[in-house]
Amino acid sequence: MADELAVFLENENDYSNITPGGTTRYALQVEKISLAILKNPIQIAAPKNSPYLFDLGTYKPTLNLTGIVDDQDTDQTVTFGGNIYRTPTVHQVSRLSTDWWYDTQQQINLYIQEPDFGSNESYFKYAAALTSVSVDYKAGTEERPEFTMVFFTGRPKVYYPHMTKGI
């Protein structure tokens, strides 16, 4: 199970928390990560000529996460970056779309940890805005439904301490 917990979600200023304004941290049981980047080049038609193309370098990253979530609290925790993250319940995952938002008061961070091949902790850190959450129940797996989360993100900050040591 610990190998599955390499995606972490953090709300730095969660007003839906038991302690309003406190930090909420979840370790997600993700089975698939998909990153799509939409670019917006401009195409201008020209009579009797090939169209003119302008790429101004604008882009819109979208991060999709698919995984499983328990319907009951498992009290499972994992430490990442010196902080303790717990696995959420299906109720907590479904409430994220209405209780969390990205603005100047609530910073939502999404961390994707790279495999650890020693004592170094490498990861991507995204500032993220949650756009949708869906929970799918299937016969025979009611206790562990699947979820899908879609985030709009910015460019990730990349942390590879073993590659930048001494620089």
C-alpha positions in Angstrom: 0.0 0.0 0.0 2.8 2.5 0.8 4.0 2.3 -2.8 0.6 3.4 -4.0 0.7 6.6 -1.9 2.9 8.8 -4.0 0.4 11.5 -4.8 -0.3 14.1 -2.1 -2.9 16.8 -1.9 -2.6 19.8 0.5 -4.8 22.8 1.3 -2.7 25.3 3.1 -5.7 27.3 4.5 -8.7 25.0 4.7 -11.8 26.8 6.1 -13.8 23.5 6.0 -11.3 22.0 8.4 -12.2 21.3 12.1 -9.8 24.1 12.9 -10.8 26.7 10.3 -7.8 28.0 8.4 -5.7 24.9 9.3 -3.8 22.8 6.8 -5.5 19.6 5.5 -3.3 16.9 3.9 -4.4 13.8 2.0 -2.4 10.9 0.6 -4.3 9.7 -2.5 -4.3 6.1 -3.7 -3.8 6.9 -7.3 -3.6 4.3 -10.0 -3.3 6.6 -13.1 -1.9 10.1 -13.6 -2.5 11.8 -16.9 -1.2 15.2 -17.9 -2.6 17.0 -20.9 -1.3 20.4 -22.1 -3.6 22.4 -24.4 -1.7 25.0 -26.5 -3.5 28.0 -28.1 -1.7 28.9 -31.4 -3.5 31.4 -33.6 -4.3 30.5 -37.3 -5.3 33.4 -39.6 -6.6 32.6 -43.0 -5.1 34.4 -45.9 -6.7 34.6 -49.4 -4.9 32.4 -51.9 -2.1 31.7 -49.4 -1.4 29.3 -46.7 -2.7 30.4 -43.3 -0.5 32.4 -41.0 0.4 30.7 -37.8 1.3 32.4 -34.5 2.3 30.6 -31.4 2.4 33.0 -28.5 3.5 30.3 -26.1 0.2 30.1 -24.1 -0.7 26.8 -22.6 -3.2 25.2 -20.2 -2.0 22.1 -18.3 -4.7 19.8 -17.0 -3.9 17.0 -14.6 -6.2 13.9 -14.3 -5.9 11.5 -11.3 -7.7 8.2 -11.2 -7.6 5.9 -8.1 -9.5 4.2 -5.4 -10.8 5.5 -2.1 -12.1 3.7 1.0 -15.7 4.3 2.2 -14.6 4.1 5.9 -11.7 5.8 7.7 -8.7 3.5 7.7 -6.4 5.7 9.9 -3.7 5.1 7.3 -1.0 7.9 7.3 2.2 8.4 5.4 5.0 11.0 6.0 6.0 13.1 3.0 8.2 16.2 3.2 8.2 16.1 6.9 4.4 16.3 7.1 1.8 13.6 7.9 -0.8 12.9 5.2 -3.8 10.6 5.7 -5.9 8.7 3.2 -9.3 10.4 2.7 -12.7 8.7 2.8 -15.0 8.7 -0.2 -17.1 11.4 1.7 -14.0 13.6 2.0 -13.0 13.2 -1.6 -16.5 14.0 -2.8 -16.6 17.2 -0.6 -13.4 18.6 -2.1 -15.2 20.1 -5.1 -17.4 22.2 -2.9 -15.2 22.8 0.1 -11.9 23.6 -1.5 -11.2 26.4 -4.0 -8.0 28.0 -5.3 -7.6 31.7 -4.5 -5.3 34.0 -2.6 -6.6 32.6 0.7 -6.6 28.9 -0.1 -3.5 27.5 -1.8 -4.0 24.0 -3.1 -0.8 22.0 -3.7 -0.6 18.7 -5.5 2.6 16.7 -5.1 3.6 13.8 -7.2 6.5 11.9 -5.7 9.1 10.3 -7.9 10.3 6.7 -7.1 12.9 6.7 -4.3 16.1 5.1 -5.3 18.0 5.9 -2.2 17.8 8.6 0.5 16.6 11.4 -1.8 13.0 12.7 -2.0 12.2 13.9 -5.5 8.8 15.3 -6.5 6.8 17.6 -8.7 4.8 20.3 -6.9 1.8 21.8 -8.7 -0.4 24.8 -7.7 -3.8 23.3 -8.6 -7.4 24.3 -9.0 -9.8 21.4 -8.7 -12.3 21.4 -11.6 -14.2 18.1 -11.1 -14.5 15.1 -8.8 -16.4 11.9 -9.7 -16.8 8.8 -7.6 -17.8 5.5 -9.3 -19.3 2.6 -7.4 -19.1 -0.9 -9.0 -20.8 -4.1 -7.8 -18.6 -6.0 -5.5 -16.3 -3.1 -4.7 -18.7 -0.8 -2.9 -16.2 -0.5 0.0 -13.5 0.9 -2.4 -15.0 3.0 -5.1 -13.0 4.6 -7.9 -12.5 8.3 -8.1 -11.4 10.7 -10.8 -10.2 14.2 -10.1 -9.4 16.8 -12.7 -7.2 19.8 -11.9 -6.1 22.9 -13.8 -2.5 23.5 -12.9 0.4 25.8 -13.6 3.9 24.7 -14.5 5.2 22.4 -11.7 8.1 23.2 -9.5 10.5 20.2 -9.6 12.5 19.1 -6.6 15.5 16.9 -7.4 17.8 17.6 -4.5 20.2 14.8 -5.5 20.7 16.5 -8.9 21.1 20.1 -7.6 23.2 19.3 -4.5 26.2 21.6 -4.3 25.0 24.1 -6.9 
